[in-house]
Amino acid sequence: MPDLVLRSVRQPGDTTFSDVHITGGIITQIVPAGTDSTRPAPAVAGPTGRPAAVDLEGRTVIPGLWDEHVHLTQWALTGARFDLSAAASAREALELVRAQTIAAARPTPLIGVRFRDAIWADAPTLRGLDEVTRGHPTALISHDLHCVWLNSAAAERFGVRVDESGLLREQAAFALTIALGQLPDAEVDALATQAGARAAARGVVGIVDFEMTWNPGVWQRRITDGFDSLRIDAGIYLADLDRAIAERMHTGDRIAGTRGLLSVGPLKMLIDGSLGTRTAFCVDEYPVGGHGVLTVSEDDLVEILVNATAAGLLPAVHAIGDAANTIALNAFERAAATGRIEHAQFLQADDFARFARLGVIASVQPEHALDDRDTVELNWAAGADRVFALRSLLDAGATLAFGSDAPVAPLDPFTTMSAASSRARSDGREPWRPDQVVTRTQALAASARGRTRLRVGDVADIAILDGDPLTVSDAVFERMPVAATLLAGRVTHGGALFAG
């Protein structure tokens, strides 16, 4: 007998209803609704005390969704920090900081997030931040995490040197961001649990977590302490490659003692910066000068890819600029390796087809296209037809994997899929580069590891929706109501629907 039957559901695009049988966390049957003549009443309790069958009244079921690129701890911490995304200039940002400083408790550092200096006409300055913060340690983290603007008090407190801009970029910014998050484990883990619940409420069943730490250990602790809302692929950074090899970790391996929730993720390495900080490595010069930064040479990257592949770790190479993406693809080809390129935002025309030919997945964040459209027009206008070009990648045969890069964008796959399939938000602006839209079916596949429908034999990781994602309006799709989420048949969101 099944543990659970989802009665009267539809799969995307279907007009007829089905019953989905789940046994031992696996989908064992999908049959026309009412096929079983002994159909129980809705919410009949089974031997475990939970319903053996639930009438879902025509709701749509889809494979559980994944976010393929998350910084979970940073996403969890962001909710406790103040938002600067509305600031259209450094002056406006300083006024927001001034208001926060007045209310802030001392000596706790004041931390703000999501400023975008790449589109400001004026520039951040150390003096300006010092004047409004009056000696209160203050650090402001950019929307893409590649830059931190801090005052003199924060620089002294954290032992870093800043110039007259007050800005730290790239590795120095990453190091300070990590230091800002050094709170007691119990406090951060509680925030992570809340973040996991929020993700499950959006139909998410798993994430690839690229937090800059020894992730397997962090997640072993959290899961041991009760975290159970998501599957976690714990990314490993290049600095920990030797440790991962010594512990015989291979991408995809389940980590013992974590109830099947934790697996070894890809090996992450960064070879350039970001668009927002004008450090993404590009062929053409930025309007402010320079071509960005390349942090790993092609020859060194080839060696890393060879070693990672030999160790059983799937490489995930951060590359944003068009020159960086060419170098990454060259290295994959020379190393005879497959893997992922994280972001793949700006590509040279000849490189689209290379993703498919080399078997390299384009791990992309569609919401960034709408976040960065103005920054692109200011900095990459000459190549805007090759920026966030998702349709061109698909047409060239590439495989897409969608993520948010939370906290850079919200950890919400419907926001992500809507950005990809409409190239617009419900904010009144016209779609940006609508020639690069993908279909909703393609967006769903990129958000559910290639699946668009439930299949017999699948693990019962399922999102239950209050509408058909293929037919609802763009406005509804962007904010799709999720009635419930199941992880191997266990309810992680929407328990009231199963309460009888």
ABEGO torsion letter per residue (X at the ends): XBABBBBGBBBBGBABBBBBBBBGGBBABBBBBGABAABBBBGBBBAAGBBABBBAGGBBBBBBBBBABBBAAAAAAAAABBBAAABABAAAAAAAAAAAAAABBOABBBBBBGBBAAABABBBBAAAAAAAAGGBBBBBBBAAGABBBBBAAAAAAAGBBBBAAGBBBEAAAAAAAAAAABBBAAAAAAAAAAAAAAAAAAGBABBBBABBBBAAAAAAAAAAAGBAABBBBBBBBAAAAAAAAAAGBBBGBBBBGAGGABBBBBBBBBABBBAAAGABBBABBBAAEEAEBBABBAAAAAAAAAAAAAAGBBBBBBBABAAAAAAAAAAAAAAGBBEBBBGGABBBAAAAAAAAAAGBBBBBBAAAAAAAAAAAAAAAAAAAAABGBAAAAAAAGBBBBBBAGOAABBBBAAAAAAAAAAGBBBAGBBBBGAAABBBAAAAAAAAAGGBABBBBGBBBBBBBBABBAAABBAAAAAABBBABBBBGGBBABGAAAAAX
